[in-house]
Amino acid sequence: MVNGDETFVPGAEARAAERRLILSYAPKTVRNGVAALLDLDDTLAAVIRQMREPMIAQMRLTWWHEALSKLDRAPPPAQPVLTALAGTVLPQGVAGADLATLVEGWEALIEGEPGHPAVRAAYGAGRGERLFALAARLCGGEAAMVAPAGRGWALADLSRSVSDAAAGEAAAREADAALRTAFGAPWPRRLRALGALAQQARLDLKADRDLPLPGATPGRIARLGWHRLTGR
């Protein structure tokens, strides 16, 4: 089960500052679109992490799936995430139906236990690979270029979010393997915001699992800056 009671996260301001730094690496013309995709991911994550009853969480995810799909045929409702997606992502050729598929990765955590490799695989692909693929499309890259990074990024997050220590350790190992693959060659400049997210995940894997995640420390900023300069 994924941990609940995450309405307040210590160090949230530092993490937000780190997110802003990473977004600054994205091409200026699509920076707001990448930010909107990450905001959508944060919103779907909150549904799962605050889950008390799986049925209620499933109903909320179903609502999001339908709301995202409707962006292809109707103006967005007065909901900030949907409004941002309609204004910054859809004009770049990403359909609402494409966005709706992101829900499936989170549904894997309702339908199965993260201790099972198949559940982690479905989650890593459905959340991370798809999100990175859509963001890469905005930035002018190919999905295959970012798939291991997206999978590793999602699994690194899962490794700290599950209450089952064995499942968390397994997710961390799988995340590390995927992220090593992702950095087998330098990243092209247009995709370095996504590469920086993957580097952030690598740094997170090294952090103490029992402590709040650090953010925007001098060492982390230097590592992210090095990636921006070199693609490594």
LINUR-V475790 format. One record per run of one state. SS is the DSSP state (H for helix, E for strand, - for the rest). FROM is the first residue (numbers start at 1). TO is the last residue. If there is no record, write none. Layout:
[[SS;FROM;TO] [SS;FROM;TO]]
This chain:
[[-;1;1] [E;2;2] [-;3;11] [H;12;23] [-;24;27] [H;28;49] [-;50;53] [H;54;70] [-;71;79] [H;80;88] [-;89;89] [H;90;92] [-;93;95] [H;96;100] [-;101;102] [H;103;111] [-;112;116] [H;117;139] [-;140;142] [H;143;161] [E;162;162] [-;163;164] [H;165;182] [-;183;188] [H;189;206] [-;207;217] [H;218;230] [-;231;232]]
